[in-house]
Amino acid sequence: MTVTIHPTALIAEGAVFADNVTIGAYSLIGSHVVLKENVTIHSHVVLEGRTTIGAGTEIFPFATIGLPPQNIHCKGENASVTIGEKCIIREHVTIHAGTEKGGMKTTVGNGCYIMVGAHIAHDCHIGNSVIMANNATLGGHVIVGDYVNIGGLAAVRQFVRIGAHAMISGLAGVSEDIMPFANILAAKATLRGLNLVGMRRRGLQRQDIQDLRNAYNVLAKDQPGTLAERIQKMKNLYGHSPVVQDLITFIGDDSKRPLALPLEGWECDASDEGDEPRAAGCA
């Protein structure tokens, strides 16, 4: 049997390793940990408790798995964490052991990709081929079906169920059960006004700010014409302004995303330089 352990790693007596396991520098492996075939543990990983890591799984630096849950009722029970085969668990991921009231175990299926800083709390059960993006967070007792994709910074409340094949967008706050195949969208960033304070701090002249206000107003979603026609109108009317030229150059550059445009009902009242443009009806 071939097991490669860096000399600085700390391995407790009782840990069980299968063939072709690799453990990196300064990692800590507890006495009840089981690593199956072809598991790769990078440096500075902490595996504690009754934790089993499935064959072919790779765990990156500073991940911690199997530690006691963040639960004030936890009494140090011998709860477990089981990670499936061929998972990728990136830096700073935390996966906590179960609790007595939750069945004493936390599980992650096969082929999951858990990205930087994601958190899987006690008594969660994650299906196969689940993706959790950076800093996605699951509260305790969450059940996630197969092929679910959870976007970055999304937060799922305790006891929520997420059906198979669902997509949860980044920044979403999920407090209700999500049906299979659903697409959950959080409120996205919208263009609400110009950064007048920043422009003044950087010394833009009053006329430059006026030209930008007018140019943005031409681009507003409720203005007549297609977007291409509105862009051309903006060029014709205000293209002489150097700051508007910056805007035109940015719009003309290649992009893989749509352009955030001023909302319908956008107001550009330029009568007072201190008034910030705003969407109609907004405070």
SVG drawing of the C-alpha trace seen along z (x, -y; Angstrom):
<svg xmlns="http://www.w3.org/2000/svg" viewBox="-43 -74 52 76">
<polyline fill="none" stroke="black" stroke-width="0.4" points="0.0,0.0 1.3,-3.4 0.5,-6.3 2.4,-9.6 2.4,-11.7 4.4,-15.0 6.7,-14.8 5.0,-17.9 1.5,-16.4 0.0,-15.3 -1.7,-11.9 -3.5,-10.6 -3.3,-7.0 -6.3,-5.1 -6.8,-7.0 -7.3,-4.6 -5.9,-5.2 -6.5,-3.2 -4.1,-2.9 -2.7,-6.0 -3.7,-8.5 -1.6,-11.7 -1.5,-14.1 0.2,-17.5 2.2,-19.6 0.8,-20.7 -2.5,-18.9 -4.2,-17.4 -5.9,-14.0 -8.0,-12.8 -8.1,-9.3 -11.5,-8.4 -10.9,-9.6 -11.1,-7.2 -9.6,-8.1 -10.5,-5.9 -8.5,-5.1 -6.8,-8.0 -7.8,-10.7 -5.6,-13.8 -5.3,-16.1 -3.4,-19.3 -1.6,-21.3 -3.2,-22.8 -6.4,-20.7 -8.1,-19.7 -10.1,-16.4 -11.6,-15.5 -14.4,-13.4 -15.9,-10.4 -15.2,-11.6 -15.0,-9.4 -13.7,-10.8 -14.7,-8.9 -12.3,-7.6 -10.8,-10.1 -11.8,-13.2 -9.5,-16.1 -9.4,-18.6 -7.6,-21.9 -5.8,-24.0 -7.5,-25.3 -10.7,-23.2 -12.0,-21.9 -14.3,-18.8 -15.8,-16.9 -15.5,-19.5 -18.3,-19.9 -21.4,-21.8 -22.2,-25.4 -25.1,-24.4 -25.4,-25.4 -27.2,-22.1 -24.2,-20.0 -22.8,-17.9 -19.9,-16.4 -21.8,-13.4 -19.9,-11.0 -21.6,-12.4 -20.2,-11.8 -19.5,-13.4 -19.4,-11.3 -18.0,-12.7 -18.7,-10.8 -16.3,-9.9 -14.6,-12.2 -15.6,-15.4 -13.5,-18.6 -13.5,-20.6 -11.7,-24.0 -10.0,-26.3 -11.6,-27.3 -14.7,-25.1 -16.3,-24.1 -18.4,-20.9 -19.6,-20.2 -20.7,-16.9 -24.3,-16.1 -26.2,-16.4 -28.3,-14.0 -31.5,-15.6 -30.6,-15.6 -29.6,-12.0 -26.0,-12.3 -24.6,-12.7 -23.8,-15.1 -23.5,-13.7 -22.2,-14.9 -22.8,-12.8 -20.5,-11.9 -19.0,-14.3 -19.7,-17.5 -17.8,-20.7 -17.7,-22.8 -15.9,-26.1 -13.9,-28.5 -15.4,-29.4 -18.7,-27.5 -20.3,-26.2 -22.3,-23.0 -23.8,-23.0 -24.7,-20.0 -27.2,-17.4 -27.2,-18.6 -27.6,-16.0 -26.2,-16.9 -27.0,-14.8 -24.7,-13.9 -23.1,-16.4 -24.0,-19.4 -22.1,-22.7 -21.8,-25.3 -20.0,-28.4 -17.8,-30.7 -19.2,-31.4 -22.5,-29.7 -24.0,-28.7 -26.3,-26.0 -27.9,-26.2 -28.5,-23.0 -30.7,-20.2 -30.8,-21.4 -31.5,-18.7 -30.1,-19.3 -31.1,-17.1 -28.8,-15.9 -27.4,-18.3 -28.4,-21.5 -26.3,-24.6 -26.0,-27.1 -24.5,-30.5 -21.9,-32.5 -22.9,-34.1 -26.3,-32.4 -27.7,-31.5 -30.1,-28.7 -32.1,-28.7 -32.3,-25.7 -34.5,-22.7 -35.0,-24.0 -35.3,-21.3 -34.0,-22.0 -35.2,-19.7 -33.0,-18.1 -31.7,-20.1 -32.7,-23.5 -30.6,-26.6 -30.1,-29.1 -28.6,-32.4 -25.8,-34.2 -26.8,-36.4 -30.2,-34.6 -31.6,-34.2 -33.6,-30.9 -36.1,-30.4 -38.7,-28.2 -38.5,-24.8 -37.4,-24.9 -39.2,-22.6 -37.1,-20.4 -35.9,-22.1 -36.7,-25.6 -34.6,-28.7 -34.4,-31.0 -33.2,-34.6 -32.1,-37.1 -32.6,-40.8 -29.8,-41.9 -27.8,-45.2 -29.6,-47.9 -28.3,-51.3 -29.9,-53.9 -27.9,-57.0 -24.6,-58.6 -21.6,-58.7 -21.7,-62.5 -19.8,-62.6 -17.0,-60.6 -16.9,-62.7 -16.6,-65.9 -13.9,-64.5 -11.9,-63.7 -12.2,-67.2 -14.7,-66.7 -16.1,-70.0 -19.7,-71.0 -20.1,-70.7 -18.6,-67.2 -21.1,-66.1 -24.0,-67.8 -22.9,-65.9 -22.8,-62.6 -26.2,-63.2 -27.7,-63.9 -25.9,-61.0 -27.2,-58.6 -30.7,-60.0 -30.5,-59.1 -29.7,-55.5 -32.6,-55.1 -34.8,-52.0 -37.9,-54.1 -36.4,-56.3 -37.5,-55.8 -35.6,-53.6 -33.5,-50.5 -30.4,-50.4 -28.2,-50.8 -30.2,-53.8 -30.0,-55.4 -26.2,-54.8 -25.8,-56.5 -28.0,-59.4 -25.8,-59.8 -22.7,-59.9 -24.2,-62.5 -25.3,-64.8 -22.6,-64.4 -19.7,-62.6 -17.6,-65.8 -17.2,-65.4 -14.1,-63.5 -16.0,-61.8 -18.8,-60.7 -16.1,-59.3 -15.0,-57.1 -18.6,-55.9 -18.8,-55.3 -15.5,-53.3 -16.6,-51.1 -19.9,-50.3 -18.1,-49.5 -15.7,-47.0 -16.3,-43.3 -18.3,-41.9 -19.8,-38.6 -22.5,-40.3 -25.4,-42.6 -25.1,-46.3 -26.8,-47.6 -29.0,-50.5 -30.9,-53.3 -34.3,-52.1 -37.6,-53.0 -38.7,-56.3 -35.1,-57.5 -35.1,-61.2 -32.1,-63.4 -33.0,-66.8 -29.9,-68.8 -31.3,-72.0 -29.2,-71.6 -25.8,-70.0 -26.4,-68.7 -29.4,-66.6 -28.6,-63.0 -30.4,-61.4 -32.8,-58.8 -35.5,-56.5 -39.0,-58.1 -40.8,-57.4 -37.6,-56.6 -36.8,-58.4"/>
</svg>
